[in-house]
Amino acid sequence: MYINDVHILVYVAFAIIGIIIAYFINWCNDRMIENKKIFSKDILDKTKRKKPNYALMIIMALLYISIVYFFGIHQGLYKNLNLIKFTLLIPMLISALIIDYKLQIIPNRLNLTMFEIGLFLTFLYGIANVNIGVNMLLGMVAGGAIFLIITLLGGLIAGKEAMGFGDVKLMGALGLYFGLSGIIAISLIAFLLGAIISVVLLSARIKKSSEYIPFGPFIVIAALIVLFVPFEILVTVLLKVFTLGMYKG
């Protein structure tokens, strides 16, 4: 049986991979926060002691099934680069979301790993198509620059960081995966989500105006939206939102 020209057993295999990765995500997060080696001799023993996060396992399985559905399986390395790229990126995105939500930080080690993998993939894309490689590098510059300016302006105007430098590094790294147009879309969606959810949290008195609301989770959710929602639909929705419905295209 085939779904979108991919055998159903491939979906099952990717779902299992997602579940296995989810099982180790909490371990990886703890080790990164403590600045310890992720791979150690006792990794299996210690992860067995942790209570499995079944919700995370289901989410990871669904995400991995989704990337196979959207990008398919093809012959040749270059045609599978998008699949490989997002298979590697998704666990790091989920780690960034969890850590930033819990501790309001995104470890440099995690951002650096995203950068290193992203730069290597940019090199591979560039070998086949220079324009794609350049676009990914422009995405890195734009993503980092947009958030760096906002962070610095926030510090000058409000006297405190509008967001952490971990967010700046995260956006720079994501630019290597999504390119220039993709990182701009992620920025707009993240700000929109941040504004809406922050207003809800403050109105419901779940958060106080003096409390810090981590922005990393909004970036991660925005990245997943850009990954799975067709770009034309995103552009139309964003134009309608930011023109207050006046856009008729």
N, C-alpha and C positions, 0 to 999 in steps of 0.2 A: 504494500500500500504506500502511495506517494502523496505528500502534501506539498504543494508549490514546488514540484519536481525534486523533492528531497524525500528519501525513504523514511518511514516512520521510526525505524530503528535508530536513525541518526538523531532524531529528536529525543528519543529515550536516552541515548548515550550522553547528549549534551545536558539533559535534565539531571542525570546522575552526576555528571561533572559539577554542575551547579550546586547540587546538594553537598557533595564532598567539600567543595570550596567553602560553602557556608559553614560547614562544621568546623573549619579551621580559622574562620575570619576573626572570631573573638580572641583566639590564641594569638594571632598575628597582631591584632590591635593592642593587646596587653604588652606584648614584647616590644612593639614600637614605642609605646608610651614610656616603658621602663628602659628604653635604649639598650635592649638586649638582643642577642642573635635570635632570629625567627626559627631557623632550622637548628635543632639540637637533638642530642641522642634520646632525650626523654619526651620528645614532642608527642608521641603517640600515647604514652602513659598519662601525661598531664591533660591532654585534650579529652581523654576518656573520662576524666574526673569532672569535667565541666558538663553542666546540664545542656543538652542539645537545644538550640533555638529553632524550633520547628517552623515558626513564622518566617524566619530568615531563610531557612532551607527552601520553603515553598516559593518565596520571592525570587531567590537565586535561580531555582529551577525554571520558573516562568520567564525570567529575563534571558536565560540561555536558550530556551526554546524559541523565544521571540527573535533573537539575533539570527538564529538559523533560518527562521521563516522569512525574515526581511532580506538577508544577504545570500542565503542559499549556499550550496557546496558546488564548487567549480573545479575544473582541471587547471592546474598551474598555480604557482605561488601568488603571482600578482593579482589574479582574479579573486583570490581568497583573502587579500590583505585587509579588506574592511571587516570581514568575519574575525580574522585573527586579532586585529586592532581592538575591536570592542569586546572580544572574549577576554583579553588581557585587562582592558580598562575597567570593566564593570565591577570586578571585586575591589579594585582600588577606590572607585567612586563610593561604593557601599561602606568601605572602611572609613573614608573621609567623613561621610554623613554621620556614622555612628559615633566616631571619636569627637567630632566637633559638636554634636548635639549633647554629648555627655560632659565634655570637658572644656568646650569652647576653644579648642586648638586643632590645628591640622599639622601633624608631625612633619618636620622638614624631610625626614627619611621617606615618607610616603610621597610627598610632592616631588622629591628628587628622583624617585623610582619612576614616577609618571613621566618626568622630563626625559630621563634616559631612554625609556622604551619609546616615547614619542619621537625623539630625535632619530633613533635607529629606524623607526618606521618611515619617518620623513625622508631619510636617505634612500630607503627601498623604493618609495613612491617616486622620488626624484630621478632615480635611475631609469624608470620606465617613462615618466612624464615630468619634465622639469617644472611645468606650470603648476602641477599639483603640489610638488615639493615646496615651491615658492609660496603658494597659497597657505600651506600649513605653517610655514615660518611667519607669514604675515599675521596669521591667526594667533600665534604665540605672542608676537609683539603687541597686537591690538588688545588681546585679553589681559595681559599684564599691565599695559599702559592705562587702559580704562579704569581698572580698579586701583591702580597706584595713585592716579590723579584724584579719584574720589576719596581715598584714604588720607592723602595729604591735605586736601581741601577740608575734609572733615576735622582733621586735627587743627587746622588754622582757624576755622570758623567756630567750631563747637568746643575746641580746647581738649578734645579727646578723639581717639580713633573711631572713625565711622565704621570701619571693619578691620579685621586683623590682617597682617602681612601674609599669613597663611592663605587667606582668600586670594590675595594678589598672585601668589605663586601657583595656586591651584588653577586660576583662570589662565595664566600663562601656559601652564602645562596642557590644559584642555584645548588651547588654541592649536596645538600640534595634532590633535585628533579630529577636530571639527572644522578647521580652516577659518578663513576670515568671516565669511557670511554666517557660518555656524556659531562662532563665538560671539558675534554681535547679537544673534537671536538668543543665545543663552543669557547674555547680559540683560537684555530687555525682559525676558521671561523671569529671570531671577529677581530683578528689582520689582516687577509686578507682583510676583508671589510674596516677596518679602513685605511689600507695603500692605497687601491685603491681609496676610496672616498676622502681621504685627498689630494692625488695627483691631483685628478680632481678639487677639490675646489681651491687648490693653483694654478694650471695651468690656471684655468678660472678666477683667481684673485677675486674669491668670498670671499676667506679668505686670510689673510696675514700670513706669517710664524710666526709672533709674536703673533697671535691670538690663543686662546685655543679652540680646537675642542673637545667637550665632547665625551667620549668613551662609556658612558652608552647606547646610542641608538644602537651602534654596537653590544654590548653584548646582548641586548634584541632581535635584529633581528637575531643574531646567535642562540640564544636559541629557537626562533620560527622555524628556519630552522631545527635544530636538533630534535625538537619536531615532525615535520610533514614530514620530508624527511627520508626514510628508511636508517638505519645506514650503511648498506652495500654500498649503492650508495654514501653516504657522504665520507666513507673511500676511495673508488675508486677515487672520484673527488679530494679529498685532496692529495692523493698520486701522482696523475698526476700533480697537480698544483705545489706541493713542490719538485717534482723530474723533473720539467720542461718537462713533457710529456714522460720521459724515462720509467716510470712504465707501463708495458704491461699487468698487471693482469686483 
